[in-house]
Amino acid sequence: MLSKCIDEEYQEIINLSIAPGKVDTPMQNDIRFADEKAFPRLAEFQKYYKEGELKDAKEVA
């Protein structure tokens, strides 16, 4: 969204955004061990990990 706003408001600035997808970060790990009451989408995030849908953070960087 930031890139879209810059494009609209500052045409003289060239910018881009990169969407790497789902990345295996420490936050992802914390979510996988969260309480389902505190994080209702817990099963979805656990599935990402179990099914290998997360990209390695070092590879993305």
C-alpha positions in Angstrom: 0.0 0.0 0.0 2.9 2.4 0.7 4.2 1.9 -2.8 0.8 2.6 -4.3 0.5 5.8 -2.3 4.0 7.0 -3.3 3.1 6.2 -7.0 0.0 8.4 -6.7 1.5 11.3 -4.7 5.1 11.4 -6.0 5.4 10.5 -9.6 9.1 11.6 -9.6 10.0 8.8 -7.2 10.5 5.3 -8.6 9.6 2.7 -6.1 8.7 -0.9 -6.0 7.4 -3.5 -3.5 8.2 -7.1 -3.2 5.8 -9.8 -1.9 7.9 -12.8 -1.0 5.0 -14.9 0.1 4.9 -16.9 3.3 8.4 -16.7 5.0 9.5 -18.9 7.9 10.4 -16.2 10.5 10.7 -16.4 14.3 7.2 -14.8 14.4 5.9 -17.8 12.3 7.4 -20.1 14.9 5.7 -18.2 17.8 2.4 -18.3 16.0 2.6 -22.1 15.6 2.9 -22.5 19.4 0.2 -19.9 20.2 -3.0 -20.5 22.1 -5.8 -21.1 19.6 -8.1 -18.8 21.7 -5.6 -16.0 21.2 -4.9 -16.8 17.6 -8.0 -18.3 15.9 -6.1 -19.0 12.6 -3.6 -21.3 14.4 -4.4 -24.4 12.4 -3.9 -22.5 9.1 -0.4 -21.3 10.1 0.5 -24.8 11.4 -0.6 -26.2 8.0 1.8 -23.8 6.2 4.7 -25.2 8.1 3.6 -28.9 7.9 3.0 -28.7 4.2 6.3 -26.9 3.4 4.6 -23.7 2.3 7.0 -21.4 4.1 10.1 -20.0 2.4 13.4 -19.9 4.2 14.1 -16.3 5.4 17.7 -16.4 4.3 16.7 -17.5 0.8 14.2 -14.7 0.6 16.7 -12.1 1.8 
